Amino acid sequence: MEYRVSTQTSTLDHVLAASLAAFSMFVVGYTATRVYLNQPSGQNAIAESQVIPHQATLWSDLGR
């Protein structure tokens, strides 16, 4: 019995490869971002005056 291996790739193969590549890039990017943001802040520390509070805290005085 002789088996032939097709060297042609189907559309499904391309879609799966693109999905795997996109997912891998997302995981690597997400992990790198989390690692970067979890590092202790040094010279790049953000001053308290530059932090914008959440919208809920901006409107909290109206409910009182």
GURO-746046 format. One record per atom (N, C-alpha, C): residue in one letter; residue number from 0; x, y, z. Coordinates in steps of 0.05 Angstrom, whole numbers. Layout:
# GURO-746046
+------+-----+--------+--------+--------+
: type : seq :      X :      Y :      Z :
+------+-----+--------+--------+--------+
:    A : NUM :      X :      Y :      Z :
...
+------+-----+--------+--------+--------+
//
This chain:
# GURO-746046
+------+-----+--------+--------+--------+
: type : seq :      X :      Y :      Z :
+------+-----+--------+--------+--------+
:    M :   0 :     17 :    -23 :      0 :
:    M :   0 :      0 :      0 :      0 :
:    M :   0 :     18 :     25 :      0 :
:    E :   1 :     12 :     43 :    -17 :
:    E :   1 :     28 :     67 :    -19 :
:    E :   1 :     12 :     91 :     -9 :
:    Y :   2 :     25 :    107 :      8 :
:    Y :   2 :     12 :    131 :     19 :
:    Y :   2 :     23 :    155 :      6 :
:    R :   3 :      6 :    173 :     -2 :
:    R :   3 :     16 :    198 :    -14 :
:    R :   3 :     11 :    220 :      6 :
:    V :   4 :     31 :    236 :     10 :
:    V :   4 :     29 :    259 :     28 :
:    V :   4 :     24 :    283 :     11 :
:    S :   5 :      3 :    297 :     16 :
:    S :   5 :     -4 :    321 :      1 :
:    S :   5 :     13 :    344 :     12 :
:    T :   6 :     26 :    359 :     -5 :
:    T :   6 :     41 :    382 :      3 :
:    T :   6 :     25 :    408 :      1 :
:    Q :   7 :      1 :    405 :     -8 :
:    Q :   7 :    -17 :    429 :    -10 :
:    Q :   7 :    -30 :    433 :     17 :
:    T :   8 :    -32 :    458 :     24 :
:    T :   8 :    -46 :    465 :     49 :
:    T :   8 :    -74 :    476 :     42 :
:    S :   9 :    -92 :    469 :     59 :
:    S :   9 :   -120 :    478 :     54 :
:    S :   9 :   -124 :    505 :     67 :
:    T :  10 :   -147 :    516 :     62 :
:    T :  10 :   -155 :    541 :     74 :
:    T :  10 :   -158 :    538 :    104 :
:    L :  11 :   -168 :    515 :    113 :
:    L :  11 :   -171 :    510 :    141 :
:    L :  11 :   -143 :    509 :    155 :
:    D :  12 :   -123 :    498 :    142 :
:    D :  12 :    -96 :    498 :    153 :
:    D :  12 :    -86 :    526 :    157 :
:    H :  13 :    -91 :    543 :    137 :
:    H :  13 :    -82 :    571 :    139 :
:    H :  13 :    -97 :    586 :    162 :
:    V :  14 :   -122 :    581 :    164 :
:    V :  14 :   -138 :    594 :    186 :
:    V :  14 :   -128 :    585 :    213 :
:    L :  15 :   -124 :    559 :    216 :
:    L :  15 :   -114 :    548 :    241 :
:    L :  15 :    -86 :    559 :    248 :
:    A :  16 :    -69 :    561 :    228 :
:    A :  16 :    -42 :    571 :    233 :
:    A :  16 :    -43 :    601 :    240 :
:    A :  17 :    -60 :    616 :    227 :
:    A :  17 :    -62 :    644 :    234 :
:    A :  17 :    -74 :    648 :    261 :
:    S :  18 :    -94 :    632 :    269 :
:    S :  18 :   -105 :    633 :    295 :
:    S :  18 :    -85 :    626 :    317 :
:    L :  19 :    -70 :    606 :    312 :
:    L :  19 :    -49 :    598 :    332 :
:    L :  19 :    -28 :    620 :    334 :
:    A :  20 :    -20 :    631 :    312 :
:    A :  20 :      0 :    653 :    313 :
:    A :  20 :    -11 :    677 :    328 :
:    A :  21 :    -36 :    685 :    323 :
:    A :  21 :    -48 :    708 :    336 :
:    A :  21 :    -51 :    702 :    366 :
:    F :  22 :    -59 :    679 :    374 :
:    F :  22 :    -62 :    672 :    402 :
:    F :  22 :    -35 :    672 :    416 :
:    S :  23 :    -15 :    661 :    403 :
:    S :  23 :     12 :    661 :    414 :
:    S :  23 :     23 :    689 :    418 :
:    M :  24 :     18 :    706 :    399 :
:    M :  24 :     28 :    734 :    401 :
:    M :  24 :     13 :    748 :    424 :
:    F :  25 :    -13 :    743 :    427 :
:    F :  25 :    -28 :    755 :    449 :
:    F :  25 :    -17 :    746 :    476 :
:    V :  26 :    -12 :    720 :    479 :
:    V :  26 :     -2 :    709 :    504 :
:    V :  26 :     25 :    721 :    511 :
:    V :  27 :     43 :    722 :    491 :
:    V :  27 :     70 :    734 :    496 :
:    V :  27 :     68 :    763 :    503 :
:    G :  28 :     51 :    778 :    488 :
:    G :  28 :     48 :    807 :    494 :
:    G :  28 :     35 :    812 :    521 :
:    Y :  29 :     15 :    797 :    528 :
:    Y :  29 :      2 :    800 :    554 :
:    Y :  29 :     21 :    794 :    576 :
:    T :  30 :     36 :    772 :    573 :
:    T :  30 :     55 :    764 :    594 :
:    T :  30 :     77 :    785 :    597 :
:    A :  31 :     88 :    795 :    575 :
:    A :  31 :    108 :    815 :    576 :
:    A :  31 :     98 :    841 :    589 :
:    T :  32 :     73 :    849 :    583 :
:    T :  32 :     62 :    873 :    595 :
:    T :  32 :     58 :    869 :    625 :
:    R :  33 :     48 :    846 :    633 :
:    R :  33 :     43 :    841 :    662 :
:    R :  33 :     70 :    841 :    677 :
:    V :  34 :     91 :    830 :    666 :
:    V :  34 :    117 :    829 :    679 :
:    V :  34 :    128 :    858 :    681 :
:    Y :  35 :    125 :    873 :    660 :
:    Y :  35 :    135 :    901 :    660 :
:    Y :  35 :    120 :    918 :    681 :
:    L :  36 :     94 :    914 :    682 :
:    L :  36 :     78 :    931 :    701 :
:    L :  36 :     82 :    922 :    730 :
:    N :  37 :     90 :    898 :    735 :
:    N :  37 :     93 :    888 :    762 :
:    N :  37 :    121 :    894 :    773 :
:    Q :  38 :    138 :    906 :    757 :
:    Q :  38 :    165 :    913 :    767 :
:    Q :  38 :    163 :    936 :    786 :
:    P :  39 :    180 :    937 :    806 :
:    P :  39 :    179 :    960 :    825 :
:    P :  39 :    187 :    985 :    810 :
:    S :  40 :    172 :   1006 :    817 :
:    S :  40 :    177 :   1032 :    803 :
:    S :  40 :    202 :   1045 :    813 :
:    G :  41 :    217 :   1056 :    796 :
:    G :  41 :    242 :   1070 :    803 :
:    G :  41 :    239 :   1099 :    795 :
:    Q :  42 :    255 :   1107 :    776 :
:    Q :  42 :    255 :   1134 :    766 :
:    Q :  42 :    230 :   1140 :    750 :
:    N :  43 :    217 :   1120 :    740 :
:    N :  43 :    194 :   1124 :    723 :
:    N :  43 :    168 :   1124 :    739 :
:    A :  44 :    169 :   1129 :    765 :
:    A :  44 :    145 :   1129 :    782 :
:    A :  44 :    127 :   1152 :    773 :
:    I :  45 :    101 :   1147 :    773 :
:    I :  45 :     82 :   1167 :    766 :
:    I :  45 :     74 :   1183 :    791 :
:    A :  46 :     74 :   1209 :    789 :
:    A :  46 :     67 :   1226 :    812 :
:    A :  46 :     37 :   1223 :    817 :
:    E :  47 :     30 :   1227 :    842 :
:    E :  47 :      2 :   1225 :    850 :
:    E :  47 :    -16 :   1244 :    835 :
:    S :  48 :     -5 :   1267 :    828 :
:    S :  48 :    -21 :   1288 :    815 :
:    S :  48 :    -27 :   1280 :    786 :
:    Q :  49 :    -13 :   1261 :    775 :
:    Q :  49 :    -17 :   1253 :    747 :
:    Q :  49 :    -37 :   1231 :    744 :
:    V :  50 :    -46 :   1219 :    767 :
:    V :  50 :    -65 :   1197 :    766 :
:    V :  50 :    -93 :   1208 :    765 :
:    I :  51 :   -109 :   1200 :    745 :
:    I :  51 :   -136 :   1210 :    743 :
:    I :  51 :   -154 :   1190 :    758 :
:    P :  52 :   -170 :   1199 :    777 :
:    P :  52 :   -187 :   1181 :    792 :
:    P :  52 :   -209 :   1169 :    774 :
:    H :  53 :   -221 :   1147 :    783 :
:    H :  53 :   -243 :   1135 :    769 :
:    H :  53 :   -267 :   1154 :    768 :
:    Q :  54 :   -284 :   1150 :    748 :
:    Q :  54 :   -307 :   1168 :    745 :
:    Q :  54 :   -326 :   1167 :    768 :
:    A :  55 :   -327 :   1144 :    781 :
:    A :  55 :   -345 :   1141 :    804 :
:    A :  55 :   -337 :   1159 :    827 :
:    T :  56 :   -311 :   1163 :    831 :
:    T :  56 :   -302 :   1181 :    852 :
:    T :  56 :   -306 :   1210 :    845 :
:    L :  57 :   -306 :   1216 :    820 :
:    L :  57 :   -310 :   1244 :    811 :
:    L :  57 :   -339 :   1252 :    816 :
:    W :  58 :   -358 :   1234 :    814 :
:    W :  58 :   -386 :   1240 :    817 :
:    W :  58 :   -397 :   1232 :    844 :
:    S :  59 :   -381 :   1222 :    862 :
:    S :  59 :   -391 :   1211 :    888 :
:    S :  59 :   -403 :   1233 :    905 :
:    D :  60 :   -395 :   1257 :    904 :
:    D :  60 :   -406 :   1279 :    920 :
:    D :  60 :   -435 :   1285 :    913 :
:    L :  61 :   -443 :   1279 :    889 :
:    L :  61 :   -471 :   1286 :    881 :
:    L :  61 :   -491 :   1268 :    894 :
:    G :  62 :   -483 :   1243 :    902 :
:    G :  62 :   -502 :   1225 :    914 :
:    G :  62 :   -505 :   1230 :    944 :
:    R :  63 :   -491 :   1248 :    955 :
:    R :  63 :   -493 :   1253 :    984 :
:    R :  63 :   -512 :   1275 :    991 :
+------+-----+--------+--------+--------+
//
